[in-house]
Amino acid sequence: MLIYGIDPGFTGAIALYWSDTGKLEVHDMPVMKNPKGKTIINPHGVLDILANEGGKSLAVIERVASRPGQGVVSVFSFGEGYGHLQMACAASKLPLQYVTPATWKKRFGLTRDKGVSRGLAMQRFPDYASEFSRAKDDGRAEAVLIALYAAETMT
């Protein structure tokens, strides 16, 4: 089964995990600049990554929400990008499920420390450890762990 693990946000990522073979492919979230120079999610880039190959597949997006103290503009931009991800899954005809950060992180004994997520991804996928070697690769690691969570609990 092909599982798409999606860590939303401009520094997030999309992981493709073939649970039957253990093959893994990781993409940084495709972004672009809008006419005002602000970074936004590139919906066409997302569609390219989510091109449904047919066969049994599942997309799992981390369910996120705004928190008190966040700026109105940044929350709106994030929500717009989150909607792009949902619609790209729908356009690709992918079954879609959601998982909260607390739920998938609890399964793996993780905290908010992104470095620990990177370490676990390297441990669970040693052949792909180079994908998570930089501090800024935490989005990649979390997308992979979301896909792994789905493989272990949702399929």
N, C-alpha and C positions, 0 to 999 in steps of 0.2 A: 504494500500500500504506500502511496506517495502522500506524505503529510507536509503541508506548508505551515511552518511556525512563523508567526508574525509578531515582532516587537515593534509597535507603532512609534511614530515620532521621527523627526528629521535625522536623529542619530541612531535610529533603530535599524532593523535588518529583517530580511526574509530568508528563512532556511527551508530548503527542500530536503526531506529525509525519507529515503526509501526504507521502510521498516523491515521489509523482507530480506534486503541485501546489506543494509547498514551504510549504503552510499549516502553521501552528504554533499550538498551544494549550498553555499552561503553567499548572499548578496547584501551589500549595504543598501539602506533605503535609497531608492533613486530620488534625487531632488533636483530642483532647478530654481532659477531666480524668476520672480514675477516682474512685471514692468516697473515696479517701484524698487526692485533690487532685494526684496525679501526672499528668503529661502522658503520654498514650498515643496510638497511631495509632487513628483512627476507622475501623474496617473498613467501616462502611456508607458513609462518605464516599469511601473508596477504590473501593468497588463502583460508586458513582455515576459516578466519573471513568472507570472501566474499562468502562462499559457498552459491550459489543461491538456495533458498528454493523453487523455482518455484513461480508461481503467479506473480502478478504485482509488479515490483520493479524498482528502479532507483538508480544509484550511482552518487553522486555529489562531485567533487573534487575542492578544492580551486585552482583557476588558479593563479600561482605565477610566478615571473620572477626574474632574477638576477638584482642587483643594482650596480651602480658604487662603487668601493672600496672593493667589496667582493673578496676574494681570489679565484684564478683559481681552485685550488684543491677542495675547499669546494663547489664551484658552480657546478663543475663536479659531485661530490659525491651526492649533492642534486638532480641534474638533473637525475642521474642514478636511484636514489630512486623514483623520480617522475615517471619515465618511468616504474619502477616495478609496481607501483600502477595502472597505466593505463593498463598495460598488464594483471594484475590480474583481473581487471574489465572485460577486453575482454575475458580472459580465463573462467571467471564465466558467460559469456554471459549476462552481465548486461548492460542495456542502460546507457550511460554515458553522463553527462553534466558537464559544468564548471561554476564557479562563481568567480568573482574577490573579494578580501577582501573588497574593497571599496563598491561594490554593496551590499553584504549581511550585512555588518556592518552599512551601511547607513539605511537600512530598520529597524534595531533595535536601531538606534541612538547611536552606539558604536564608540569609539575612538580606538587608538592603545593600550590603557591600558588594559592589559590582565585580571586584577582583575575585571574590570567592566564586561567583558565577563563571567567570573566565576559567578559573582553576578546575572547576567541575567539568566544564565543557572539554577542556584539554584531557582530563582524566578519562571521561567517558568516550571520547573520540580521539584517541592518541594519533591516529593517522592524519587527522586534520588539525592538530594542535597549532600549526602555524597560522590558521585562520583566526586564532584568539590570542595571539602573542602580544599585541600592543594594548596598552591601557584603554585606548579608544575603541577596542573591539568588543566592549561589553554588550553592545546591542546585538552583535553577531552571536555571542555566547548565549544570550537570553533567548534569541529566536530559536536557536538549536535546542535549548532546554525546554522551551514551550513545545516544540515538535516531539521531543522525546517524551515529555509528559503525556501528550496526546497518544503516542504510540503505546504507552504503558497503561493508560487508563480509559481512553475514549474509543478504542477500536476493538 
